[in-house]
Amino acid sequence: MIAVDTERLTASLPTGYRARPFEDRDREPWVAERNTWYGLMEQGSAKEWRTWEAMAPDKSLLRIAVDDPSGHLAALADIGAGGAFQHPDGAQSGGVSVGRADRSKGIGSSLLAVIIDEAIRRKAPRFLAGASEAHPDALAWAAKRGFREIGRRIESYVELASFDPDRFRARVDDVRGSGIALKTIDEILDGRDGETREGFIRALYDAETPMWDDVPWATPTPHWPYDRFRQMGFESGQMIADVSVVAYDGDTIAGFTMTGKRQSQDGYTWMTGVGRSYRGRGLATAIKVEALSRAKAKGLRALLTTNDEPNKAMREINAKLGYRTLPAHVQLEKPLLH
């Protein structure tokens, strides 16, 4: 992790506050603070935070902590290239967060100045951040400092105890009746190793590429490299293979959904996509119903997903399946002058 001149930053903070490099032990108290800002389905854990950063390490990451006069963690700030989703123009991503008890003291402004200076030093054309629409004060704070909204990502979830797959059985049967086979990744990989396993992973990656290109990202986001796809999906231990479903038309992958672990009780849809020539046939609904059914049978509490606001087709499917929306994540951008 890259260092910063913390003495200089400390001099700009209120009396008694101290800036220092972030330490791994800071995760637990910060997650506890952050969880007070959000509802149950938006909360996280320090373990999950560590897992995600280990899955997609960012060597350019700079993270700063601020302690209050009593030595308690008061604020965090970070900047990096974006981990798994780096931007071709060199844009940097990050943010500033201040604990509730320490706001309105100028701490956030001091941290942001350091982060923006670092982004400029890296010759980034822009800095990307975000905030929840449930926190209008944070959005107003960002707007005053030159950030503008460029998109919204909408998270939603299904409580599986109340999900009734029989309501959608006819749609799934129609898809199967058209010749489409629905198989879990667990079933597909059973008995495969070496070249045959690698061949499936490569085929799934190749099928995902045009689906990825069609996602209405708020900012250009190239398809991740194959090695990163394989590592995160098949080597990290985070995919729930028996709740990840692939739709086959013969030997052709027509669509799929991949589900990952979220804490101990839930699953998270990483990606759901349908091939361009297979859209409009109810395939996405069938794939998701199959995944939801298997997640329920597995005893999971909920299945969550995130969709970009312009992706109305998928959001309408989710609504019909009973997904409840959470406050949108507002994506923000600040152009940088050099």
N, C-alpha and C positions, 0 to 999 in steps of 0.2 A: 504494500500500500504506500502511495506517495505521501511525503511529509509536507508540512506547511509551517511558516513562521508563526508559531502560536504565541510567542511573546508580543509580537506586534499586534496580533488580533486581540489579545488580552487587554492591551492598552486602550482599545476602542470600546471595550465592554463596560457596563456599569461597575462601580466599585465593588470589589469582592468576588466578582465572577472571573473564572479562569478558563481559557481555551487550552485544549490538549489534544493529542492524537486519540482517535477512537480506539477502544480496546474491546476484545471479544466479550468480556464480562459486562459491557454496557448494554448488550442486547436484551437481557431479561428486564432490567428496570425500564428500558425505553419501550419495549413491547407493552409492559404493564401500563405505562402512561398513555401510549397510543390507543390501547384498547378502550380507554375511557372516552375516546372521541367518537367511537363507532358502535353500531348495533352488533348483535351476536354473530350474524353471518358474515360480518366484515372484519372480525377480529382475527388476529394471528398469534403466532408463537415464536419464541426465539429459536426453537429447534427448526421450524420450517424456514425461517429466515436464513439460518446457516446452511440448510440443505440446498436452497435455491442458489445461494451464492457459490456453493461448492460445485453445483452443476454447471454454472456458467461464470467462471472466474474472470474478473476484469482487472488486468494488471495496471490499468491506468487509474484505478479507483483512488480517490482522495476523500477521506471521511474525517470530520472534525467533531469533537465533543466539547461541550461547555458545561462546567460545574458551577453551581450556585455557591454563595458564601459558606454554606454548611457542608459542601462537598457532594451534594446530590446532583445527579445528571439533570441539566436544565434544557439543553438544546442539542440538536445534531444538524449537520449539513454534509452534503456529499456531491461529488461530481465524478462522472466516468464516461466511458465511450458507449455504454449501453448494454454491456454484458452480451447476452445471446443475440440481441437485436441492435447491431451497430448500424450507423447511418452512413451512406456512401459519401456524403459531403463533409463528413467529419464533425457533425453536430454533436454536442455533449449533452448528457442528461444528468439530472440530479434534483436537488431541492434543499429546502431549509424547513426545519420543524422546531417549534419552541413549545415547551410544556405550558400548560394552562396557567400555572402560578407565576410564570416568568415572562408573560407577554406584555406588550406595550412599554417595554423598557429599552428598545432599540437593539436588542440582541439579534433578532432576525435580519435587520438591515445590515448590521456589521458582518454577519456570516455571509449574507448574499453578496456583499461587496467583494469578499475574498474569493467566493466561488466564481463570480463573473470575471474577476481579474485572471483567475486560473484558466477559465474557458478562453479568454482572449489570448493568454500566453500560449495556449494550445492551437491558436489560429482557427478556432471553431467559428463558423459563420452565424451560429445561433445556439441558444441554450434552451433545452426542453425540460419542462417540469409538469406538475399536475396537482390538482386539488379536488376534493369532493364537492359536488354541487350542494351538499348538505352543510357546507362551511362557507357561506357567502362572505364572511369576514376575510377568510384567506384569499378568496378570489379577488376581492376588492383590494386587498393589500398587494397582490401580484400585479393587478392592473395599474396601480399607481407607480409601479416600478418598471413599467414598459413591457409587461407580458400581455399577449393577446390569445384568445381561445382559437384553437385550430381544429378541434374535434372533441367528441365525447365517446367514451367506452362505457357500455352499460352492462353491469354484472347482474345476474339473476340466479335464482335457485329453485329447486323442487324439494319439498320435504317428502321423502320417499314413503313414509308411513301412509300418506294420503294419496299416493299415486296409484291409479287403477289402470293397469295395462290393458285390461279387457275392453276399455272404451276405444282403444285404437287397434284392436286385433284385426279388424277387417282390412285396415290400411296395410298392415304388415303382411297379411295373407295375400293381398293383391300383388304386393311387390314380389313376394316369394313365387306366386303363381305366374309372374311374367318371366321367370327363369333366373331371377337374382337369388343368390345364396348369401345368407348372413352368417358369418363365422367370427368368433372372437379371436384375437391375436394369440391368446393362450392355446386355443384349439389349433390354430394354423402352425404355431411353432412346436407343437408337441411332436417329438421324435425328430425334429430338424436340428442339425448342427453344421458347423463349418460352412461350406459353400451354399447349401440349400437355405440355411438360416440367413446368411448374408444376402442371398439373392432376393428373399422376401423383403428384407429391410430396404434394399435398394429399390425394389419395385414400388414399395409404399412411398418412399421419398420422391421417386419420379412422378407418381400419381399426385402427390401433394403439391408439386411445383406449380402447375397452372391454377390449382385451387387457391394457393397462397397469393398468386399474382392477382386474383380477382377479389381479395379481401380489400374493402375500402379504407385502407390505412389513412390516418390523418397526415402522415408524413411518409415519404418513400421508405419502404422497409424491404430490402431484397430478401429473397428466400435464403434461409440460413444454410451454411455448408453441410454437406452430407455427414461429415464426421461429427459435427455438433448435433445433428438430428439423431444419429445413431447413439451417441453418448448419452444424451438427455433422455431419449425415449427407451433405449434398450439396455443401457449399461448402468444407469444411475440407481436403479431399483425403485424408482418413483412411479413408473407406469403401473396401472392396475390392468393387467393383461386380460383378465376374464370379464372386464367391463369395457373393453376396447373392441369395437366391432368393425369388421371390414365387409363391404358388399362386393361380391364377385359376379360378373357376367361372364361365365366360362372361366377363362384364365385372366380376364381383365379386371383390374380394380376399378369399380364404378364409383365408389365412395367409401368413406370410413369416418369413424370417430375414435379419438384417443383420449383415455381418461387417466388422470394422475391422482396421486394421493394428496389429500388436504387434511392436515392434522390426523387425528386418530379415527374420526367418525365419518368423514365426508370424502367425496370424490370431486375432482375438478376436470371439466372438459377442456383439454388443451386445444383441440382442433376438431371441427366437423366440416367435412367438405364432400362435394359431389362433383364428378366429372362433368364438364360442360355439355357433353352430348346426352347426359342422363338426367338433366335437371327438368323439373316440371312433372315428374312421374311419382312423386310422393316418397322418393328414396330417402331424403334427409329425415323425414318424419319416421320412417320405418327403422332407420339406423338408430335414431335417438330413443325410440320406444324400446328397442332391443337392449340398448345400453342401460336405460332407466330400469327396465325389468330385472336385468341381471344385478344392478346395483342394489335394488330393493331385496332381491333374494339373498344377496351377500350380507345383508344386515346393515348397510350404510345408512346414515341419518339423512343425508342430503347430497344432491349433485348440483354443482354450481357451474356456471359458464359465463363468458364475457363476449359481447358482440359490439362492433362499432355501430354508432347510431345510424349511419346510412344503410346498414345491412338489414333492411326492413323485412325481407323474405325470411331470414332465419329468426328474427325477433318475433315475427308473427307465428312461426312454427312453435317457438318456445312458449308463447302465450297460450296457444291451444293445448299445449302439453301441461299447462299449469304452473309454469315458472313465474315466480314473483320477482319483480325488479327491485334493485337496490339503488341508492342515489348514484347518479352517473359520475364517473371519473372524468373531470374536465381536463383535456390536454392543452397545455400552454406552451407558448413559444416566445422567446425574446431575441430579436435580431441583435447581432453584436457588431460594433464598429471597430475597425482596426486602423 
